[in-house]
Amino acid sequence: MNKTFFITGVSSGFGRALSEAALAAGHTVIGTVRNEEARAAFVSLHPERAHAFVLDVTDFDAIPGVVAQAETSVGPVDVLVNNAGYGHEGIMEESPLAELRRQFDVNVFGAVAVMKAFLPAFRARRRGHIVNITSMGGHITLPGITYYAGSKFALEGISGALGKEIGQFGVHVTAVAPGSFRTDWAGRSMVRSERSIADYDALFNPIRATRAARSGKQPGDPVKAAQAILTLVGMDNPPAHLLLGSDALQLVRGRLAEFGEEISALEALTRSTDVSPEN
């Protein structure tokens, strides 16, 4: 069955790949872009089924109006994909708080604001699917992406809890966590804090150099990721979580195994904090 998608951030990366795949499969796509030039370029992908609105997801007050206009002019949305986001790279001690606020404004607060704009209609129609693009960085931690990981852990948690709230209305929420893909995430889309503390050089300089060198050579194919997401939204009972990429699978599985070992090793200490049975 053909669906109507609302996808944030469709100018490049996952958003563009998913939009093109959805259009090729016969779906209708409403995308958000940052300027009129990008809007015209997106609409040109298909004269009838590609629609675009200029929207900065951090302009929280503008979001409800754009969502209402999209549903009025195009039709009811079946699938919301919160894709807009970017990566921040930097040692936490060196990275200004303003960069943390910006990271959460885009990756977390913007996504939540868009979800809140759609929830009344999804709930009233008793159907809908929210797909939040998170990251394997929302399950594992690596040095040098503390702000980014924090934002993706937050979106993972919000997605899981929201799914338990609105599942009763026939509305699904899936957090899709990609590994390393050949998008602009590690290239022009990444914000990098300046280095200032030499104590971190031995740890972080090789990480930064390796990430820059691997940009464009990652193992993940965005076109295949788009097809996987189309498969996901076609499911009658979609999962709450989906990993994309063999590296995400390996790293997240490894972290879950480590976490299980940590829990078991300290089980006695964990249990020691319960109120005594006699009390």
C-alpha positions as CSV (number, residue, x, y, z in Angstrom):
1,M,0.0,0.0,0.0
2,N,1.3,3.4,-0.9
3,K,2.0,5.7,2.0
4,T,2.7,9.4,2.6
5,F,6.0,10.1,4.3
6,F,7.1,13.2,6.2
7,I,10.9,13.2,6.3
8,T,13.0,15.9,8.0
9,G,16.3,16.8,6.4
10,V,16.0,15.5,2.8
11,S,18.7,17.4,1.1
12,S,21.4,14.8,1.6
13,G,22.4,11.6,3.5
14,F,19.8,9.2,4.8
15,G,17.0,11.7,4.2
16,R,17.7,12.0,0.5
17,A,18.3,8.3,0.0
18,L,15.1,7.3,1.8
19,S,13.1,10.0,-0.1
20,E,14.3,8.7,-3.5
21,A,13.7,5.1,-2.6
22,A,10.2,5.9,-1.3
23,L,9.3,7.9,-4.5
24,A,10.6,5.1,-6.7
25,A,8.4,2.6,-4.8
26,G,5.3,4.8,-5.5
27,H,5.0,6.6,-2.2
28,T,4.4,10.3,-1.6
29,V,7.1,12.2,0.2
30,I,6.9,15.5,2.1
31,G,10.4,16.7,2.9
32,T,11.8,19.5,5.0
33,V,14.8,21.6,3.7
34,R,16.7,24.6,4.8
35,N,16.1,27.0,1.9
36,E,14.1,27.7,-1.3
37,E,16.8,26.4,-3.6
38,A,16.8,23.1,-1.9
39,R,13.0,23.0,-1.9
40,A,12.9,23.5,-5.6
41,A,15.5,20.8,-6.2
42,F,13.6,18.3,-4.0
43,V,10.2,19.0,-5.7
44,S,11.8,18.4,-9.1
45,L,12.4,14.7,-8.1
46,H,8.8,14.0,-8.9
47,P,6.2,16.5,-10.2
48,E,3.3,14.9,-8.3
49,R,4.6,13.0,-5.3
50,A,7.5,15.1,-4.1
51,H,6.7,18.0,-1.8
52,A,8.9,20.2,0.3
53,F,8.7,22.8,3.0
54,V,11.4,25.1,4.3
55,L,11.8,24.4,7.9
56,D,14.6,24.6,10.5
57,V,13.7,22.0,13.2
58,T,15.0,24.3,15.9
59,D,12.3,26.8,15.0
60,F,10.0,25.1,17.4
61,D,7.1,27.6,17.0
62,A,7.0,27.1,13.2
63,I,6.7,23.3,13.3
64,P,3.0,22.9,14.0
65,G,2.1,25.3,11.2
66,V,4.3,23.4,8.7
67,V,2.8,20.1,9.7
68,A,-0.7,21.4,9.5
69,Q,0.0,22.9,6.1
70,A,1.6,19.7,4.8
71,E,-1.4,17.5,5.9
72,T,-3.9,20.0,4.5
73,S,-2.2,20.4,1.1
74,V,-0.9,16.9,0.5
75,G,-2.9,14.6,2.7
76,P,-2.7,12.6,5.9
77,V,0.8,11.4,6.8
78,D,1.3,7.7,7.5
79,V,5.0,7.7,8.4
80,L,7.1,10.4,10.1
81,V,10.8,10.0,9.8
82,N,12.9,12.3,12.1
83,N,16.1,12.3,10.2
84,A,17.4,15.9,10.6
85,G,20.5,16.0,12.7
86,Y,24.2,16.3,12.7
87,G,27.3,15.1,14.6
88,H,29.4,17.0,17.0
89,E,33.0,15.8,17.6
90,G,35.1,17.0,20.5
91,I,36.5,16.2,23.9
92,M,33.9,17.2,26.4
93,E,36.3,19.3,28.5
94,E,37.2,21.3,25.4
95,S,33.7,21.7,24.0
96,P,31.6,24.8,24.9
97,L,28.2,24.3,26.5
98,A,26.7,26.2,23.7
99,E,27.6,23.4,21.3
100,L,25.9,20.9,23.6
101,R,22.7,23.0,23.6
102,R,22.8,23.2,19.8
103,Q,23.4,19.5,19.5
104,F,20.3,18.7,21.6
105,D,18.2,21.4,20.0
106,V,18.6,19.8,16.6
107,N,18.9,16.1,17.5
108,V,16.5,15.9,20.4
109,F,14.3,18.9,20.9
110,G,13.6,19.3,17.2
111,A,12.7,15.7,16.8
112,V,10.4,15.8,19.8
113,A,8.7,19.0,18.6
114,V,7.9,17.4,15.2
115,M,6.6,14.3,17.0
116,K,4.4,16.4,19.2
117,A,3.0,18.2,16.1
118,F,1.9,14.8,14.6
119,L,0.7,13.0,17.6
120,P,-2.8,14.4,17.8
121,A,-3.6,13.4,14.2
122,F,-1.9,10.0,14.6
123,R,-3.9,9.3,17.8
124,A,-7.2,10.5,16.3
125,R,-6.7,8.3,13.2
126,R,-5.5,5.4,15.4
127,R,-2.6,4.7,13.0
128,G,0.8,6.0,12.1
129,H,4.5,5.1,12.4
130,I,7.2,7.3,13.8
131,V,10.8,6.4,12.7
132,N,13.5,8.2,14.7
133,I,17.0,8.0,13.1
134,T,19.3,7.6,16.1
135,S,22.7,6.0,15.9
136,M,24.8,3.1,17.2
137,G,26.2,6.0,19.3
138,G,22.9,5.8,21.2
139,H,23.8,2.4,22.5
140,I,27.6,2.5,22.7
141,T,30.0,5.2,23.8
142,L,33.3,6.3,22.2
143,P,35.7,9.1,23.2
144,G,35.3,12.4,21.3
145,I,31.5,12.3,20.6
146,T,30.2,12.8,24.1
147,Y,27.6,15.5,23.1
148,Y,26.5,13.4,20.0
149,A,26.2,10.2,22.0
150,G,24.2,12.0,24.7
151,S,21.7,13.3,22.2
152,K,21.3,9.9,20.6
153,F,20.9,8.1,23.9
154,A,18.3,10.7,24.8
155,L,16.4,10.1,21.5
156,E,16.6,6.3,22.0
157,G,15.0,6.7,25.5
158,I,12.3,9.1,24.3
159,S,11.4,6.8,21.4
160,G,11.1,3.7,23.6
161,A,9.0,5.4,26.3
162,L,6.8,7.1,23.7
163,G,6.2,3.8,21.9
164,K,4.8,2.4,25.2
165,E,2.5,5.4,25.5
166,I,1.0,5.5,22.1
167,G,1.0,1.8,21.1
168,Q,-2.5,1.5,22.5
169,F,-3.7,3.8,19.7
170,G,-2.2,1.7,16.9
171,V,0.8,4.1,16.5
172,H,4.2,2.6,16.3
173,V,7.6,4.1,17.2
174,T,10.9,2.6,15.9
175,A,14.3,3.9,16.8
176,V,16.6,3.1,13.8
177,A,20.3,3.1,14.8
178,P,22.7,3.1,11.9
179,G,26.4,2.3,12.1
180,S,29.0,4.0,9.9
181,F,27.5,4.9,6.5
182,R,28.7,6.7,3.5
183,T,26.9,10.0,4.2
184,D,28.2,13.5,5.0
185,W,28.0,12.8,8.8
186,A,31.7,12.6,9.3
187,G,32.4,15.2,6.6
188,R,30.9,18.6,6.0
189,S,27.9,17.9,8.3
190,M,30.1,17.4,11.4
191,V,30.9,20.2,13.8
192,R,34.3,19.9,15.4
193,S,35.4,21.7,18.6
194,E,38.9,23.2,18.5
195,R,41.6,21.4,20.4
196,S,43.1,23.1,23.4
197,I,44.3,20.6,26.0
198,A,47.4,18.7,25.2
199,D,46.7,16.0,27.8
200,Y,44.1,14.5,25.4
201,D,46.4,14.5,22.3
202,A,47.5,10.9,22.6
203,L,43.9,9.6,22.9
204,F,42.0,11.8,20.6
205,N,44.3,13.0,17.8
206,P,44.4,9.5,16.2
207,I,40.7,9.1,16.5
208,R,40.0,12.4,14.8
209,A,42.5,11.6,12.0
210,T,41.1,8.2,11.5
211,R,37.5,9.4,11.3
212,A,38.4,12.1,8.8
213,A,40.3,9.6,6.7
214,R,37.4,7.1,6.7
215,S,34.8,9.6,5.6
216,G,33.3,8.4,2.4
217,K,34.8,4.9,2.9
218,Q,32.5,3.6,5.6
219,P,31.0,0.1,5.2
220,G,27.3,1.2,5.2
221,D,25.4,1.9,1.9
222,P,22.7,4.6,2.4
223,V,20.7,3.2,-0.6
224,K,20.5,-0.2,1.1
225,A,19.6,1.5,4.4
226,A,16.7,3.2,2.7
227,Q,15.4,-0.1,1.4
228,A,15.7,-1.5,4.9
229,I,13.6,1.3,6.3
230,L,11.0,0.8,3.6
231,T,10.8,-2.9,4.6
232,L,10.5,-1.7,8.2
233,V,7.5,0.6,7.6
234,G,5.8,-2.1,5.6
235,M,5.6,-4.4,8.6
236,D,2.3,-5.0,10.4
237,N,4.0,-5.0,13.8
238,P,7.3,-3.1,13.4
239,P,9.9,-3.4,16.2
240,A,10.9,-0.7,18.7
241,H,14.5,-0.9,17.6
242,L,16.4,-1.6,14.4
243,L,20.2,-1.6,14.0
244,L,21.5,-0.9,10.5
245,G,25.0,-2.1,9.4
246,S,27.2,-5.0,10.4
247,D,29.5,-2.7,12.5
248,A,26.5,-1.5,14.6
249,L,25.5,-5.1,15.1
250,Q,28.9,-6.1,16.3
251,L,29.6,-3.1,18.5
252,V,26.1,-3.1,20.2
253,R,26.2,-6.8,20.8
254,G,29.6,-6.4,22.3
255,R,28.4,-3.6,24.6
256,L,25.4,-5.7,25.7
257,A,27.6,-8.6,26.6
258,E,30.0,-6.3,28.6
259,F,27.0,-4.8,30.3
260,G,25.7,-8.2,31.3
261,E,29.1,-9.1,32.7
262,E,29.2,-5.9,34.7
263,I,25.7,-6.5,36.1
264,S,26.6,-10.1,37.1
265,A,29.9,-9.2,38.7
266,L,28.3,-6.6,41.0
267,E,25.0,-8.4,41.6
268,A,25.5,-8.8,45.3
269,L,26.3,-5.1,45.8
270,T,23.3,-4.2,43.7
271,R,21.0,-6.4,45.8
272,S,22.5,-5.1,49.0
273,T,20.6,-1.8,48.7
274,D,17.1,-3.3,49.1
275,V,15.1,-2.9,52.3
276,S,15.6,-5.9,54.5
277,P,12.7,-8.4,54.4
278,E,12.1,-8.0,58.1
279,N,11.4,-4.3,57.6
